[in-house]
Amino acid sequence: MREECTSFAEKLTGLFSDIVVKTMTVQLLRELDELDITFSQLQALTYVAERGKCSVGALAEGLGVSHPAAVKLVDKLAKKELATRAVGSSDHRQTEVAATPAGRGLVNQIRRERAQRLVTVLDQMAMDDRLALIQGLQAFVTAALRDEAALDALCVSCQTLLPTECDDFRLISTR
């Protein structure tokens, strides 16, 4: 019984992930082709925007890509004026990457669009099913991270983990 449940859960989580990533992000990027940004570039930009700034090495590690691949992503983002590069403040051999205001704005725009698509899907579900989904996802994340406080860093207003531009998050995270 447990193997059947695990196999079904694996298939459902894979399908859920595909829907969220492919349908709600990749398809969105295709529809907003005037943005001229790839999924990989968006992932890199989001990673940088959420951290304020980071080294190219940290970006590579965070995305699970090679250092040369991260350098190429940063080059493309810099050419589009979505990110800037500077000599590292603590180690002059490193390059620090930061999102520009336009880059942070793009990350937030994509988040808003993706959230709207999620609303469209959730509106088709019964209230009890929506609540069950939220409770199940919270339990899953807490168990997977083995951390009861894993969700405590969510912004109380926008429910975003490490939001790039949210005064409410700054207020609760500095308490």
C-alpha positions in Angstrom: 0.0 0.0 0.0 2.8 2.4 0.9 4.6 1.9 -2.4 1.4 2.5 -4.3 0.8 5.8 -2.3 4.4 6.9 -2.8 4.3 6.1 -6.6 1.0 8.0 -7.0 2.3 10.9 -4.9 5.5 11.0 -7.1 3.4 11.1 -10.2 1.1 13.8 -8.8 3.9 16.0 -7.6 5.6 15.7 -11.0 2.4 16.7 -12.7 1.8 19.5 -10.3 5.3 20.8 -10.8 5.0 20.6 -14.6 1.7 22.5 -14.5 3.2 25.3 -12.3 6.5 25.5 -14.2 5.5 24.8 -17.7 2.0 26.2 -17.9 2.1 29.0 -15.5 5.6 30.3 -16.2 7.0 29.0 -19.5 3.8 29.6 -21.3 3.5 33.0 -19.7 7.0 33.9 -20.9 6.0 32.8 -24.5 2.9 34.9 -24.3 4.9 37.9 -23.0 7.5 37.5 -25.7 8.1 41.2 -25.8 10.0 40.7 -22.5 12.6 38.7 -24.5 13.6 36.6 -21.5 14.1 32.9 -21.2 13.0 30.6 -18.3 16.7 30.2 -17.3 17.2 33.9 -17.3 14.1 34.4 -15.2 15.3 31.9 -12.7 18.7 33.6 -12.4 17.1 37.1 -12.2 14.7 35.8 -9.5 17.5 34.3 -7.5 19.5 37.5 -7.6 16.5 39.7 -6.9 15.5 37.7 -3.8 18.9 38.1 -2.3 19.6 41.7 -3.1 23.0 40.8 -4.5 25.1 37.7 -4.8 28.3 36.4 -6.3 28.3 34.6 -9.7 29.5 31.5 -7.8 26.6 31.7 -5.4 24.2 32.1 -8.3 25.7 29.0 -10.1 25.4 27.0 -6.9 21.9 28.2 -6.2 20.7 27.3 -9.7 22.6 24.1 -9.9 24.5 25.2 -13.0 28.2 25.5 -13.9 30.1 28.8 -13.2 30.4 29.5 -17.0 26.7 29.0 -17.5 26.0 31.5 -14.6 28.4 34.0 -16.2 26.5 33.7 -19.5 23.2 34.2 -17.8 24.5 37.3 -16.0 25.9 38.6 -19.3 22.5 38.3 -20.9 20.7 39.9 -18.0 23.2 42.8 -17.9 22.8 43.4 -21.7 19.1 43.6 -21.1 19.7 46.0 -18.2 17.9 43.7 -15.8 21.0 43.1 -13.7 24.3 44.8 -12.9 27.8 43.5 -12.2 30.3 45.0 -9.8 33.6 44.0 -8.1 32.9 42.1 -4.9 33.0 44.3 -1.8 34.6 41.7 0.4 36.6 39.8 -2.3 37.8 41.8 -5.3 38.3 38.6 -7.3 34.5 37.9 -7.2 31.8 39.6 -9.2 28.7 40.6 -7.4 25.4 40.6 -9.3 22.4 42.7 -8.4 19.0 43.1 -10.0 18.2 46.5 -11.4 14.9 48.2 -10.6 13.7 47.0 -14.0 14.8 43.5 -13.1 13.0 43.5 -9.8 9.9 44.9 -11.5 10.0 42.1 -14.1 10.3 39.4 -11.4 7.3 41.0 -9.6 5.3 41.3 -12.8 5.8 37.6 -13.6 4.8 36.7 -10.1 1.6 38.7 -10.3 0.8 37.2 -13.7 1.5 33.7 -12.5 -0.6 34.3 -9.3 -3.5 35.5 -11.5 -3.3 32.2 -13.5 -3.3 30.3 -10.3 -6.4 32.2 -9.2 -8.1 31.1 -12.4 -7.4 27.5 -11.6 -8.2 27.7 -7.9 -11.5 29.4 -8.7 -12.6 26.3 -10.4 -12.1 24.3 -7.2 -14.5 23.9 -4.3 -13.5 25.9 -1.2 -12.9 22.7 0.8 -10.6 21.4 -2.0 -8.6 24.7 -2.1 -8.1 24.6 1.7 -7.1 20.9 1.5 -4.6 21.8 -1.2 -3.1 24.6 0.9 -2.9 22.5 4.1 -1.4 19.6 2.1 1.2 21.8 0.5 2.1 23.4 3.9 2.5 19.9 5.5 4.6 18.7 2.5 6.9 21.7 2.6 7.3 21.5 6.3 8.1 17.7 6.2 10.4 18.0 3.2 12.4 20.8 4.8 12.2 19.2 8.2 11.5 22.5 9.7 8.4 23.5 11.5 9.2 27.2 11.0 9.9 26.8 7.2 6.9 28.9 6.3 7.4 31.6 8.9 9.4 33.7 6.4 6.4 34.1 4.1 5.3 37.7 3.8 2.0 38.2 5.6 0.6 40.4 2.8 1.7 38.7 -0.5 2.5 35.2 0.9 5.8 35.4 -1.0 9.0 33.9 0.4 11.7 36.5 0.2 9.7 39.0 -1.8 11.8 41.4 -3.8 9.8 44.6 -3.1 7.5 44.4 -0.2 7.4 46.9 2.7 5.3 44.5 4.8 7.9 41.8 4.6 10.7 44.1 5.6 8.6 45.1 8.7 8.0 41.6 9.9 11.5 40.3 9.0 13.3 42.9 11.1 11.3 42.3 14.2 
